Amino acid sequence: MAKHGKPLGIDIGGSGIKGAPVDLDKGDFAEKRLKILTPRPATPDAVAAVVDQIVDHFAEQTGDSPIGVTVPAVVIRGTVLSAANIDPAWLNTDAEALIQEHTGRSATVLNDADAAGLAEMYYGAAKGVSGVVILTTLGTGIGSALISDGKLVPNTELGHLEIDGYDAERRAASSVKENEGLSWEEYVERLQVYYNTIEKLFSPDLIVVGGGISKDADDFLPKLKLRAAIVPAQLRNKAGIIGAARLAADLA
């Protein structure tokens, strides 16, 4: 990592692209986050140009430190291999090479839920927990991160488990609760089926629940009957940026 430069985390979402330099000792933003609306269409070049704007905005604080970038997709060795929640033009794009070309900075690209899982492991609800930790983000869909003894197993995509003939996220994402007008009791029934399946397959020691709905954790988490402890995420919407910056710094 460059001297005096804080690593930069950037979170590419469907509606906005957000970035901030990260203080790795505190596990928090070192400066106020900058958000720029996601371009339409959100092609790789258009998005990389916005990433470059964010890099320029924080140039003074970050120097030539590495940048970590999250995308809502499967990412293997920097290449985007799925496009369920991202412009189809990203398929098979070497996102790391593209962003390095646009910004002139070393870049690490990873799945957004994996970045959130890393942040929770280093600084949040999963800090100091050994064994298997699964983070799920309940939102438009369901994202997931699987961590085993402090090591991330990337790209798990546990929102796409098939349960009772359905893609899990089509029954249990928080957007479904809203769209179908489910009560907390009705929603808890669906979450119970989902987390029972997660337990059966992975026997986790801890389940961490993120996504916007986690702020209402008291309304639903205590009603779930599981062997593993299940707790709300602590870093909320900061997690992706913090986890991406941490990984970029670790790999630099």
C-alpha positions as CSV (number, residue, x, y, z in Angstrom):
1,M,0.0,0.0,0.0
2,A,1.2,3.5,-0.8
3,K,2.5,5.7,2.0
4,H,-0.1,8.0,3.6
5,G,-2.8,6.7,1.4
6,K,-6.0,5.1,2.7
7,P,-7.4,2.2,0.6
8,L,-10.6,3.2,-1.3
9,G,-13.7,1.0,-1.2
10,I,-16.3,1.4,-4.0
11,D,-19.7,-0.3,-4.0
12,I,-21.4,-0.6,-7.5
13,G,-25.2,-0.9,-7.0
14,G,-28.2,-0.8,-9.2
15,S,-29.2,2.7,-8.4
16,G,-25.9,4.3,-7.0
17,I,-22.2,3.9,-7.0
18,K,-20.8,4.8,-3.6
19,G,-17.2,5.1,-2.4
20,A,-15.1,6.2,0.6
21,P,-11.5,5.9,1.8
22,V,-11.4,3.4,4.7
23,D,-9.6,3.6,8.0
24,L,-8.5,-0.1,8.4
25,D,-7.7,0.3,12.1
26,K,-11.2,1.5,13.0
27,G,-13.1,-0.4,10.3
28,D,-15.0,2.8,9.3
29,F,-15.0,5.5,6.6
30,A,-12.1,7.9,6.8
31,E,-14.1,10.5,4.9
32,K,-17.8,11.2,4.1
33,R,-19.0,8.8,1.4
34,L,-19.5,10.0,-2.1
35,K,-22.5,8.7,-4.1
36,I,-23.0,9.1,-7.8
37,L,-26.1,7.7,-9.6
38,T,-25.5,4.6,-11.6
39,P,-25.4,5.5,-15.3
40,R,-28.1,4.2,-17.7
41,P,-27.3,1.8,-19.4
42,A,-24.8,0.6,-16.8
43,T,-22.3,-0.8,-19.3
44,P,-18.8,-1.7,-18.0
45,D,-17.2,1.4,-19.6
46,A,-19.9,3.8,-18.3
47,V,-19.6,2.4,-14.8
48,A,-15.8,2.4,-14.8
49,A,-15.9,6.1,-15.8
50,V,-17.9,6.8,-12.6
51,V,-15.5,4.7,-10.6
52,D,-12.8,6.9,-12.0
53,Q,-14.7,10.1,-10.9
54,I,-14.8,8.7,-7.3
55,V,-11.1,7.8,-7.4
56,D,-10.3,11.4,-8.5
57,H,-12.6,12.9,-5.8
58,F,-10.6,11.1,-3.1
59,A,-7.2,11.3,-4.7
60,E,-5.7,13.5,-1.9
61,Q,-6.7,11.0,0.9
62,T,-5.9,7.8,-1.0
63,G,-2.7,8.6,-3.0
64,D,-2.0,5.6,-5.2
65,S,-3.4,3.1,-2.7
66,P,-5.3,0.1,-4.0
67,I,-9.1,0.2,-4.6
68,G,-11.6,-2.5,-3.8
69,V,-14.7,-2.6,-5.9
70,T,-17.9,-4.6,-5.3
71,V,-20.4,-5.8,-7.9
72,P,-23.7,-7.6,-7.6
73,A,-22.4,-10.6,-9.5
74,V,-20.2,-13.7,-9.4
75,V,-16.5,-12.7,-9.8
76,I,-13.7,-15.1,-10.4
77,R,-10.1,-13.8,-10.5
78,G,-11.5,-10.3,-11.4
79,T,-13.8,-11.5,-14.2
80,V,-17.6,-11.0,-13.9
81,L,-19.3,-14.4,-14.6
82,S,-23.0,-13.7,-13.8
83,A,-25.4,-10.9,-14.6
84,A,-28.7,-11.5,-12.7
85,N,-28.5,-8.1,-11.1
86,I,-26.2,-6.2,-13.4
87,D,-26.2,-5.1,-17.1
88,P,-25.7,-8.2,-19.3
89,A,-22.7,-6.4,-21.0
90,W,-20.7,-7.2,-17.8
91,L,-20.7,-10.9,-18.6
92,N,-17.2,-12.2,-19.0
93,T,-15.7,-8.7,-18.5
94,D,-12.3,-8.6,-16.8
95,A,-13.5,-5.9,-14.4
96,E,-10.2,-5.6,-12.6
97,A,-8.3,-4.9,-15.8
98,L,-11.0,-2.4,-17.0
99,I,-11.0,-0.5,-13.7
100,Q,-7.2,-0.4,-13.6
101,E,-7.2,0.9,-17.2
102,H,-9.7,3.7,-16.3
103,T,-8.1,4.7,-13.0
104,G,-4.5,3.8,-13.2
105,R,-4.8,2.2,-9.8
106,S,-4.5,-1.4,-8.7
107,A,-8.0,-2.8,-8.3
108,T,-9.6,-5.8,-6.6
109,V,-13.1,-6.7,-7.7
110,L,-15.4,-9.0,-5.6
111,N,-19.0,-9.9,-5.1
112,D,-20.9,-7.4,-2.9
113,A,-22.2,-9.9,-0.3
114,D,-18.7,-11.4,0.0
115,A,-17.3,-7.9,0.7
116,A,-20.0,-7.4,3.4
117,G,-19.1,-10.7,4.9
118,L,-15.5,-9.8,5.1
119,A,-16.3,-6.5,6.8
120,E,-18.5,-8.2,9.4
121,M,-15.8,-10.8,10.0
122,Y,-13.1,-8.2,10.6
123,Y,-15.0,-5.4,12.3
124,G,-18.7,-6.4,13.0
125,A,-21.0,-9.2,14.1
126,A,-18.7,-12.1,13.1
127,K,-15.5,-10.6,14.6
128,G,-13.6,-13.3,16.6
129,V,-16.0,-16.1,15.7
130,S,-14.3,-19.3,14.7
131,G,-15.9,-22.1,12.6
132,V,-18.4,-21.5,9.8
133,V,-20.1,-18.1,9.5
134,I,-22.8,-17.4,6.9
135,L,-23.9,-13.8,6.1
136,T,-27.1,-13.3,4.2
137,T,-28.2,-10.0,2.9
138,L,-32.0,-9.7,2.6
139,G,-32.9,-7.1,0.0
140,T,-34.1,-7.1,-3.6
141,G,-32.7,-10.6,-3.7
142,I,-30.6,-12.6,-1.2
143,G,-26.9,-12.3,-1.2
144,S,-24.6,-14.5,0.8
145,A,-21.0,-14.9,2.1
146,L,-19.6,-18.1,3.5
147,I,-16.6,-17.8,5.9
148,S,-14.8,-20.7,7.4
149,D,-12.2,-20.1,10.1
150,G,-11.6,-16.6,8.9
151,K,-11.3,-17.5,5.2
152,L,-13.9,-16.4,2.6
153,V,-15.3,-19.1,0.3
154,P,-16.4,-16.7,-2.5
155,N,-19.4,-16.6,-4.8
156,T,-21.7,-18.9,-2.8
157,E,-25.0,-17.4,-4.2
158,L,-27.2,-19.0,-1.5
159,G,-30.1,-16.8,-2.5
160,H,-30.4,-19.1,-5.5
161,L,-30.9,-22.4,-3.6
162,E,-33.9,-24.2,-4.9
163,I,-36.3,-24.8,-2.1
164,D,-39.8,-26.3,-2.6
165,G,-39.4,-25.7,-6.3
166,Y,-38.6,-22.0,-6.0
167,D,-35.5,-19.9,-6.2
168,A,-35.1,-19.1,-2.5
169,E,-34.9,-15.3,-3.0
170,R,-38.2,-15.3,-4.9
171,R,-39.9,-16.4,-1.6
172,A,-37.7,-14.9,1.2
173,A,-36.0,-11.7,0.0
174,S,-37.2,-8.6,1.9
175,S,-38.6,-7.2,-1.4
176,V,-41.0,-10.1,-1.5
177,K,-42.3,-9.2,2.0
178,E,-43.0,-5.7,0.7
179,N,-44.4,-6.7,-2.7
180,E,-46.8,-9.4,-1.3
181,G,-47.7,-7.4,1.8
182,L,-46.6,-10.2,4.1
183,S,-47.0,-9.7,7.9
184,W,-43.9,-10.4,10.0
185,E,-45.4,-13.7,11.0
186,E,-45.9,-14.8,7.4
187,Y,-42.4,-13.6,6.5
188,V,-40.9,-15.4,9.4
189,E,-42.4,-18.6,8.2
190,R,-40.6,-18.2,4.9
191,L,-37.4,-17.3,6.5
192,Q,-37.6,-20.3,8.8
193,V,-37.8,-22.6,5.8
194,Y,-34.8,-20.8,4.2
195,Y,-32.6,-20.8,7.2
196,N,-33.5,-24.4,8.0
197,T,-32.2,-25.3,4.6
198,I,-29.0,-23.3,5.2
199,E,-28.5,-25.1,8.5
200,K,-29.1,-28.5,6.9
201,L,-26.5,-27.9,4.2
202,F,-23.8,-26.0,6.1
203,S,-24.2,-26.4,9.9
204,P,-23.0,-22.9,10.5
205,D,-21.8,-21.7,13.9
206,L,-23.3,-18.2,13.3
207,I,-25.7,-16.6,10.8
208,V,-25.4,-12.9,10.3
209,V,-28.4,-11.1,8.6
210,G,-27.7,-7.9,6.7
211,G,-29.7,-5.8,4.2
212,G,-31.9,-2.8,5.0
213,I,-34.4,-5.0,6.8
214,S,-31.8,-5.8,9.4
215,K,-32.6,-2.5,11.2
216,D,-35.9,-4.2,12.1
217,A,-34.1,-7.3,13.3
218,D,-36.1,-7.4,16.6
219,D,-39.3,-7.9,14.7
220,F,-38.2,-11.2,13.1
221,L,-34.9,-12.7,14.2
222,P,-36.0,-13.7,17.7
223,K,-38.9,-15.6,16.2
224,L,-36.6,-17.9,14.1
225,K,-35.9,-21.3,15.7
226,L,-32.4,-22.4,14.7
227,R,-29.5,-24.3,16.3
228,A,-27.0,-21.6,15.2
229,A,-27.0,-18.1,16.7
230,I,-28.6,-15.6,14.2
231,V,-27.8,-11.9,14.7
232,P,-28.1,-8.7,12.7
233,A,-25.2,-7.3,10.8
234,Q,-23.5,-4.4,12.5
235,L,-22.0,-2.4,9.6
236,R,-25.2,-2.0,7.6
237,N,-24.8,-0.2,4.3
238,K,-21.1,0.6,5.1
239,A,-20.1,-3.1,4.9
240,G,-19.5,-3.5,1.2
241,I,-17.2,-0.5,1.0
242,I,-15.2,-1.4,4.1
243,G,-14.8,-5.1,3.1
244,A,-13.7,-4.2,-0.4
245,A,-11.1,-1.7,0.8
246,R,-9.8,-4.2,3.4
247,L,-9.4,-7.0,0.8
248,A,-7.7,-4.7,-1.7
249,A,-5.2,-3.6,1.0
250,D,-4.6,-7.2,2.1
251,L,-3.9,-8.3,-1.5
252,A,-1.7,-5.3,-2.3
